[in-house]
Amino acid sequence: MISYCHPNESLSHPWANNGLNRCFVSTLSSSVLCILFLVPGFVQAYIYRKHGQPITNSLRSRSKFLYLHILLSLTIPFLYLSQTMVFAFMNDLEHVYGYMTYSVIVMFIVWPLSAYILRTECSYVLLNFEGRSHGLLLLCFWTLSFLLAFLPLVSISNSDWWWNLSSDANVVEFTLWVLYAFCISFVFILGIWAPGLPSYFAVYEFLQSNGQNSLSNGNIWVQRIRRFKIVSPFIWPRRHKTIQLRVFSCFLLLIAGRIVNLYSPILYKDIGELLKQAF
């Protein structure tokens, strides 16, 4: 029976020989990405396909960085597979251990899924579209992947890893890890930049025109609610505290002005009576 970890490694005792063992690092990274992204990722893809509106080709981003973003997302699992194969075959292991198979399978599921969701967010739009960044799920996935990619740095003093570069296998593994970390870092940067998302104002006009056409025969309250969802990001920007304070101050001034207008006729009458008494 094939064991899950190496004979000298254990998930229950991850710290050994001045670092974390490979079995624990691979299992932790794969499990975190799988648990936090796999099911929510399929749910988000379903929601976009079910309730999202496909935007026209004229509104879609034609940035080359979008295609680079997708290409890197599809390249990362192959780099991970190459690194695993180098470790297994160049070090003359007796067999491929369970954690290697598990990690490779997870990588070939979550990264193509992330590329699919990335493409979906750039091609479909929901009514609560804000357009300034990708969805929270993708941002969390890229951030976690970036952090977990550099987790082997904790084991830089562990001789079981490739850091000593004492053999050709270690050199090849280290080179593949550098490429792997570079690709994930670039994917993370592109995810924050979001070059593939369409223009916010163009999509707003698109949603407004489509909403008027599709709801012309519907309930008036449904129309008002959907229009409010579209306009709400302009009224109350969620990510700008300074603008929120200004909007709140304007509302206070507006309320104060309305209250003063109620007492204006009374004040005008009192001023007129005082002027009559004075003359």
C-alpha positions in Angstrom: 0.0 0.0 0.0 1.3 3.4 -1.0 1.9 5.7 2.0 0.7 9.3 2.1 3.9 10.8 3.4 7.6 9.9 3.3 8.7 7.3 5.9 10.5 10.0 7.9 7.7 12.6 7.7 4.3 13.0 9.4 1.4 15.4 9.3 1.0 15.3 13.0 4.7 16.4 13.5 5.3 18.9 10.7 8.4 20.6 12.2 11.5 18.6 11.9 15.1 19.2 11.0 14.8 23.0 11.3 11.8 23.3 9.0 8.4 22.1 7.8 8.4 18.8 5.9 7.3 18.6 2.3 4.2 16.4 3.1 2.8 19.0 5.5 3.5 22.0 3.2 2.0 20.4 0.1 -1.1 19.1 2.0 -1.7 22.4 3.8 -1.4 24.5 0.6 -3.6 22.2 -1.5 -6.2 21.8 1.3 -6.6 25.5 2.0 -7.1 26.3 -1.7 -9.4 23.4 -2.2 -11.6 24.2 0.8 -11.8 27.9 0.4 -12.1 28.1 -3.4 -13.4 24.9 -4.9 -17.1 24.9 -3.9 -17.5 28.7 -3.8 -15.8 28.9 -7.2 -18.4 26.6 -8.8 -21.2 28.5 -7.1 -19.9 31.9 -8.4 -19.5 30.5 -11.9 -23.1 29.2 -11.7 -24.4 32.6 -10.5 -22.7 34.5 -13.3 -24.0 32.1 -15.9 -27.5 32.0 -14.4 -28.1 35.6 -13.5 -25.3 37.6 -15.2 -25.8 39.5 -18.4 -23.2 38.9 -21.2 -21.8 42.3 -22.1 -21.3 43.2 -25.8 -17.9 42.8 -27.5 -17.5 46.6 -27.7 -17.4 46.8 -23.9 -15.1 43.9 -23.3 -11.5 44.7 -22.5 -9.0 43.9 -25.2 -6.0 44.2 -23.0 -3.2 41.7 -23.7 -2.6 41.5 -20.0 -5.9 39.7 -19.6 -4.8 36.9 -21.9 -1.4 36.8 -20.1 -3.3 36.6 -16.8 -5.3 33.6 -18.1 -2.2 32.0 -19.7 -0.2 32.2 -16.4 -3.2 30.7 -14.5 -3.2 27.7 -16.8 0.6 27.4 -16.7 1.0 27.3 -12.9 -0.4 23.7 -12.4 2.0 22.4 -15.1 4.9 24.0 -13.3 3.8 22.4 -10.1 3.5 19.0 -11.8 7.0 19.4 -13.3 8.4 20.2 -9.9 6.7 17.1 -8.4 8.0 14.8 -11.2 11.5 16.1 -10.8 11.5 15.5 -7.1 10.0 12.0 -7.6 12.2 10.7 -10.4 15.5 12.5 -10.1 15.7 11.6 -6.4 15.0 7.9 -7.2 12.0 7.6 -4.9 10.4 4.1 -4.6 7.0 5.4 -5.7 4.9 8.6 -5.9 3.5 9.3 -2.4 -0.1 10.2 -1.7 0.4 13.9 -0.9 2.0 14.4 -4.3 -0.9 13.0 -6.2 -3.4 14.9 -4.0 -1.6 18.2 -4.5 -1.3 17.8 -8.3 -5.0 16.9 -8.7 -6.0 20.0 -6.6 -3.8 22.3 -8.6 -5.2 21.1 -11.9 -8.7 21.8 -10.6 -8.5 25.1 -8.8 -6.2 27.0 -11.2 -8.2 26.3 -14.4 -11.4 27.1 -12.4 -9.8 30.4 -11.4 -9.0 31.1 -15.0 -12.6 30.3 -16.0 -14.0 32.6 -13.3 -11.6 35.3 -14.3 -12.8 35.1 -17.9 -16.5 35.0 -16.7 -16.1 38.2 -14.6 -14.7 39.9 -17.7 -17.5 38.7 -20.0 -20.6 38.8 -17.7 -21.9 41.4 -15.4 -24.3 41.3 -12.4 -26.7 44.1 -11.3 -24.5 44.9 -8.3 -21.4 45.4 -10.6 -18.9 47.8 -9.2 -16.2 47.3 -11.8 -13.2 48.6 -9.9 -11.8 45.2 -8.9 -12.4 41.5 -9.3 -14.6 39.5 -6.9 -13.7 38.8 -3.4 -13.3 35.1 -4.0 -10.7 35.5 -6.7 -8.8 38.1 -4.7 -8.7 35.8 -1.7 -7.6 32.9 -3.9 -4.7 34.9 -5.5 -3.6 36.2 -2.1 -3.6 32.8 -0.4 -1.8 31.3 -3.4 0.8 34.0 -3.2 1.4 33.5 0.5 1.4 29.7 0.2 3.9 29.8 -2.7 6.5 31.3 -0.4 5.8 28.9 2.5 8.9 26.8 1.7 11.0 29.8 2.8 10.2 28.8 6.3 12.2 25.6 5.7 15.3 27.2 4.2 17.5 25.5 6.8 16.0 22.1 6.2 18.2 19.7 4.2 15.2 17.8 2.9 14.4 20.7 0.6 16.3 22.0 -2.4 17.9 25.0 -0.7 21.4 23.6 -0.4 21.6 23.0 -4.2 23.9 20.0 -3.6 22.6 18.0 -6.6 21.3 18.5 -10.1 17.8 17.6 -8.8 17.9 20.4 -6.2 19.0 22.9 -8.9 16.2 21.9 -11.2 13.7 21.9 -8.4 14.8 25.4 -7.2 14.6 26.7 -10.8 11.1 25.4 -11.2 10.1 26.8 -7.8 11.4 30.3 -8.8 9.3 30.1 -12.0 6.3 28.9 -10.0 6.6 31.7 -7.4 7.2 34.3 -10.2 4.1 33.2 -12.1 1.9 33.3 -8.9 3.3 36.7 -8.0 2.6 38.1 -11.4 -0.9 36.6 -11.3 -1.5 38.3 -7.9 -0.3 41.7 -9.3 -2.5 41.4 -12.4 -5.4 40.4 -10.1 -5.1 43.6 -8.1 -4.7 45.6 -11.3 -7.6 44.0 -13.0 -6.8 44.9 -16.6 -9.5 42.7 -18.0 -12.5 44.3 -16.4 -14.6 46.5 -18.6 -15.1 50.2 -18.1 -17.3 51.0 -15.1 -19.3 53.8 -16.6 -19.8 52.0 -19.9 -21.2 48.9 -18.1 -23.4 51.2 -16.0 -25.0 52.6 -19.1 -25.3 49.1 -20.6 -27.1 47.8 -17.4 -29.4 50.9 -17.3 -30.5 50.5 -21.0 -31.0 46.7 -20.6 -32.8 47.2 -17.3 -35.3 49.6 -19.0 -36.0 47.2 -21.9 -36.4 44.1 -19.8 -38.5 45.7 -17.0 -40.7 47.9 -19.1 -43.7 45.6 -18.6 -42.8 44.6 -15.0 -43.7 45.8 -11.6 -42.7 49.4 -10.9 -41.3 48.5 -7.5 -39.0 45.9 -9.1 -37.8 48.5 -11.5 -37.1 51.0 -8.7 -35.2 48.4 -6.7 -33.0 47.3 -9.6 -32.3 50.9 -10.6 -31.4 51.7 -7.0 -28.9 48.8 -7.0 -27.3 50.2 -10.2 -27.1 53.8 -8.9 -26.1 53.0 -5.3 -22.4 52.7 -5.9 -22.4 56.3 -7.2 -24.3 57.5 -4.2 -22.4 55.6 -1.5 -18.9 54.5 -2.6 -18.0 51.6 -0.3 -14.2 51.8 -0.5 -13.7 55.5 -0.2 -14.1 56.7 3.4 -13.4 60.3 2.6 -16.1 60.5 -0.1 -18.5 58.7 2.3 -17.9 61.4 4.9 -18.6 64.1 2.2 -21.9 62.4 1.2 -23.0 62.1 4.8 -22.2 65.8 5.4 -24.2 66.7 2.3 -27.2 64.7 3.6 -27.0 66.5 6.9 -26.8 69.9 5.2 -29.8 68.9 3.0 -31.9 67.9 6.1 -30.9 71.1 7.9 -31.9 73.2 4.9 -35.3 71.4 4.8 -35.9 72.1 8.5 -35.0 75.8 8.1 -37.4 76.1 5.2 -40.2 74.9 7.4 -39.6 77.9 9.8 -38.9 80.5 7.1 -42.6 81.7 6.9 -42.8 82.1 10.6 -39.5 84.0 10.7 -40.5 86.2 7.8 -43.8 87.1 9.7 -41.9 87.9 12.9 -39.4 90.1 11.1 -42.3 92.0 9.4 -44.0 92.6 12.7 -40.8 93.8 14.3 -40.2 96.2 11.4 -43.8 97.6 11.8 -43.3 98.2 15.5 -40.0 99.9 14.8 -41.5 102.4 12.4 
